[in-house]
Amino acid sequence: MNYWLLKTEPETFGIEHLKKSPKQTTPWEGVRNYQARNFIREMAEGDLAFFYHSSCKVPGIVAIVEVVKKAYPDATAFDPDSSYYDSKSTPEKPRWSRVDVKLVEPLKEIITLTELRERTKLKEMVLLKPGNRLSVMPVTKGQWSEICKMAGTEIQ
């Protein structure tokens, strides 16, 4: 099993949207960065991820989600009416991928970016590296365990 962090803007699609989604499951679509796309393609069913709110007043981890469908072509890239449209991506040669994720556990309290930065055990976390703007990134098992302790959850 691998661990991940998925960043989203709560105004666009946050934890409240996920809670209201059918079966609390949604495609993780619209990723248009090649490195993040490659991480999506590495994801497997059963992998766990932190659901992270970014570009908001208090950025931080708000939930744990599970990958319930491995990578498949992101159809939003083929739709000219979609804000994620990519004219160079076709069903025959898709450039972009998505996975489906399901809500496992909303956290009782947000784990803020400030709190993450204060933990020396997390200093190597990709999220905390200067200039990192990836919307999908790996999390090590040690980082996962440390954050789960902070959240008071034992999901491993």
N, C-alpha and C positions, 0 to 999 in steps of 0.2 A: 504494500500500500504506500502511496505517496500522499504528501500533504501540500496544500496550496493556499494562496490568499487571492481572493477575487475582489477587485476594487470597483465600486459603483457609486454614482452620485445619487443620493437619496431622493432628490427632486425628479430624477429621470426614472430610476427603478431602485427603490430602497427596500428595506426589510418589510415595510407595511404592504408594498406591492406583492412581494413574494408570499407573504402570509395569505393574501387574497387570491393568489393564482390557483388554478385547478390542481388539486392534489398537492398544493404548495410546491409545485415544480415549474421550472421555466427553462427555456433554452438560454444559454449564456452566449449571446450573439452580438454582432457589431464590433468585434475586436478587429482593429485594422492596424496592428503593429506586428511585424513578422516574428519578433522574438516571443511576444505574448501568444501569437498563433501557434508557434512551435511548442510552447508549453501546453496549450490546449490539446494539441495532437498527442502529447505524452500522457494525458490523463486517461485513467482507466475507471471502469465501473467500480464503485466501492471506495475510491479515493475520497478524502475529506478535505474541506476547504473552509477557511475563515471568510465570512462575508463582511467586507470592510466598506464603510461609508467614507467617501472622500469629497473634496471640494465643498465642504459644508462648515458650519460654525464649530462643531466638535467632531473632527474626524476620528474614526476608530472602528474596532471590531464589534459587530452587533449580533452575530449569529455564526452557527456552524451549519454547513451544507454538505451534501454528499453528491458525488457525480453518479448519476443513475443511467446515463447513456454516453458512451464514449464518443469521440470526435466524429463528426459527419459534416458535409458541406453546409456552410452558412448561406441559406437561400436568400437572405436579405441582400446579399451582394448581387444577385441576379435581377432584382426588382428596381426598375428605374424610378419608381415612386418612393423608394426607401432612402432615408438619409444615409444608409450604409451601402448604397449602390456602388459597384465597382465595374465599370464597363469592360475591364480586362479579365474579369472572372466569369466563367461560364459553367453550366452544369457538367459539361464534358471535361473542363479543366478548371476546377474550383481553386481559387487562391486562398479562400478563407474558410475556417472551420468553427464549429461551435460544439458545445457539450450541453447536456441537460443536467440541471442541478435541482436537488430537493432539499427543502428546509429540514434539518435534523433537530436543531435546538436554538431558539433565540436566547441570547444571553440576558441574564437578569439586569446587568449593568453594562454599559458600553465600556470597553477597554480602550481608552483614548490613546492617540498617538503619543501624547506626552508621557503616559504611563509606560508605553512600550519602550520609549527612548530611555526611561529611567532604569531599566533592567539591564545589568551588564551581561547577563546570559543571552540577550537578544541583540547585542551590538553589531553582530555580523548579518543580521536579518536584511534581506534584499530591500524590503520596504524602507528601512532606515538609512540606506545608502544615499549620499547626496546626489541629486539630479535624477533619481529613479522616478519614472513616470509610468511604468508598466502597469497595466490593468490586471494582469495575470502573472503570478510569480510563485516560485517554489518556496516551501517552508520546510526546514529540517525537522526530523523527529524530535530533537532536543528543544527546538524553538516551539514546536507544537505542544509538547508536554509543559513547558514553562507557561505558555499562554493559557493552556487549559487549567493549570493551577491558579493563575490569576483570575480566571473566570469562575472557578469553583465547579468545574465540570470534569468528569472522568472519561469523556469520550476519547477513545484512542483508536 
